[in-house]
Amino acid sequence: MANNAVTNVGYVSGSMHYPFIFDQKDKFDRFSMVLTLEGDQLKAAKQLGLKVLQNEEKFNGLPYITLKSSFAPKLFNADKSEYSGPTRLQNGSQAVVKVTQRPYNNKFGSGVTTYMSAIMITEPIEYVPASEGGGGFDAPATAMPTPAKKGQSGATKAPAKNNNIGF
């Protein structure tokens, strides 16, 4: 069997998280993202043989897949034209990902490799860092706890920790 034979092509859609799909790559020098799945997309991912994970403490408990590629995936707008939107995307941007699976057989073993070959970004949400005027934390000074001076009591208590805050 030839290494360049395409065995399977499929599509999954969902919300992107940590989208390293432009010039900036992840810490392993690859293009990657996490895609959360809902509804029939969970079934589509399983039919492709993708490893679906779910953790109540991640991504609001939604099932998700991790996708990666050593090569830059082709990027498209929702109208299938070449992507022209923002290149820093916030978690929650919607996309349809074309997943390609190819067989391999080398000195390390044999199997099927899966990678992102194209991405249609259907609902981009631009990421704007706080340093550039984006979603910073603007708590009023009255919400801050007052430190007690040595030997004094009466310091205001800090608000209870809320683990459901998503920032």
C-alpha positions in Angstrom: 0.0 0.0 0.0 1.4 3.4 -1.0 2.1 5.9 1.8 0.4 8.7 -0.1 -2.9 6.9 -0.6 -5.8 8.8 1.0 -7.8 6.3 3.0 -10.4 8.6 4.5 -11.6 12.2 4.4 -14.3 13.5 6.8 -15.6 16.7 8.3 -16.3 17.7 11.9 -17.6 21.0 13.1 -17.7 22.7 16.5 -16.2 25.4 18.6 -12.4 25.9 18.4 -10.3 26.3 21.5 -6.6 27.2 21.4 -6.5 27.6 17.6 -2.9 27.5 16.5 -3.8 27.5 12.8 -2.1 30.6 11.4 1.6 31.6 11.6 2.0 30.8 15.3 2.3 27.1 16.1 1.9 25.3 19.4 4.8 24.3 21.7 5.5 21.2 19.6 5.9 23.3 16.4 2.7 22.1 14.8 -0.6 23.6 13.8 -3.3 22.4 16.3 -6.6 23.1 18.0 -9.1 21.5 20.3 -12.6 21.2 18.8 -15.6 20.8 21.2 -18.4 18.7 19.7 -22.2 18.8 20.1 -25.1 16.8 18.7 -24.4 14.7 15.6 -20.8 15.9 15.5 -19.9 13.5 18.3 -21.1 10.6 16.2 -19.2 12.0 13.1 -16.0 12.1 15.1 -16.4 8.6 16.4 -17.2 7.3 12.9 -13.8 8.7 11.8 -12.1 6.8 14.6 -11.1 10.0 16.3 -10.2 9.9 20.0 -13.1 11.7 21.7 -12.4 13.0 25.3 -14.7 14.4 27.9 -13.8 16.0 31.2 -16.3 17.8 33.4 -13.6 20.3 34.3 -12.7 21.2 30.7 -14.7 23.0 28.0 -17.9 23.1 30.2 -18.0 19.3 30.2 -18.4 19.1 26.4 -16.8 16.2 24.5 -13.8 17.3 22.5 -11.1 16.2 20.0 -7.6 17.4 19.6 -6.5 18.0 16.0 -3.0 18.7 14.6 -0.9 18.9 11.5 2.7 19.4 10.7 1.7 21.4 7.6 -0.4 24.5 7.5 -4.1 23.6 6.8 -5.9 25.5 4.0 -8.2 28.2 5.6 -11.5 29.3 4.2 -14.3 31.8 5.0 -17.9 30.5 5.4 -18.5 31.3 1.7 -15.6 28.9 0.8 -13.4 31.8 -0.4 -9.8 32.1 0.9 -9.9 33.1 4.6 -9.6 36.8 5.1 -10.7 37.3 8.7 -8.8 37.9 11.9 -5.7 35.8 12.5 -5.9 35.8 16.3 -9.1 33.9 17.2 -10.8 33.6 20.6 -11.9 30.3 22.0 -15.5 29.6 20.8 -14.9 30.6 17.2 -16.9 28.2 15.0 -15.4 26.0 12.3 -15.8 23.0 10.1 -12.6 21.0 9.9 -11.6 18.7 7.0 -9.8 15.7 8.5 -7.6 13.5 6.3 -6.4 10.1 7.3 -3.5 8.3 5.6 -1.8 5.0 6.3 1.8 4.8 7.3 4.3 2.0 7.5 7.8 2.9 8.6 10.5 1.8 11.0 8.4 3.0 13.9 5.4 0.8 13.0 2.3 1.1 10.9 -1.1 2.6 11.3 -3.2 5.6 10.2 -2.3 9.2 10.8 -5.0 11.8 11.1 -4.4 15.5 10.4 -6.3 18.8 9.6 -6.0 19.5 5.9 -8.5 22.4 5.7 -10.6 24.6 8.0 -13.6 26.6 7.1 -14.0 29.3 9.8 -17.7 30.0 9.9 -18.0 32.3 12.9 -14.6 33.9 13.8 -14.3 35.8 17.1 -11.3 38.0 17.1 -9.0 37.7 20.2 -8.0 41.1 21.5 -5.5 41.0 24.4 -6.1 43.1 27.5 -3.0 45.1 26.7 -4.7 46.2 23.5 -8.0 47.1 25.0 -9.6 43.7 25.1 -11.5 41.9 27.9 -9.4 42.9 30.9 -10.5 42.7 34.6 -12.0 45.9 35.8 -13.1 45.2 39.4 -13.9 48.3 41.4 -11.5 49.1 44.2 -14.2 48.5 46.8 -14.3 44.8 45.8 -10.6 44.3 46.8 -9.9 42.9 50.3 -8.3 45.3 52.7 -5.2 43.9 54.3 -5.1 43.9 58.1 -2.4 45.8 59.8 -0.1 43.9 62.1 -1.9 43.4 65.4 -5.3 44.6 64.1 -8.4 42.7 63.1 -11.3 43.7 60.9 -9.9 43.3 57.5 -12.6 42.7 54.9 -12.9 39.2 53.7 -12.0 38.4 50.1 -14.9 37.2 48.0 -15.4 33.4 47.9 -13.6 31.6 45.1 -15.8 30.8 42.2 -14.4 27.9 40.1 -16.9 28.6 37.3 -15.3 31.9 36.2 -14.1 31.3 32.6 -11.2 33.7 32.1 
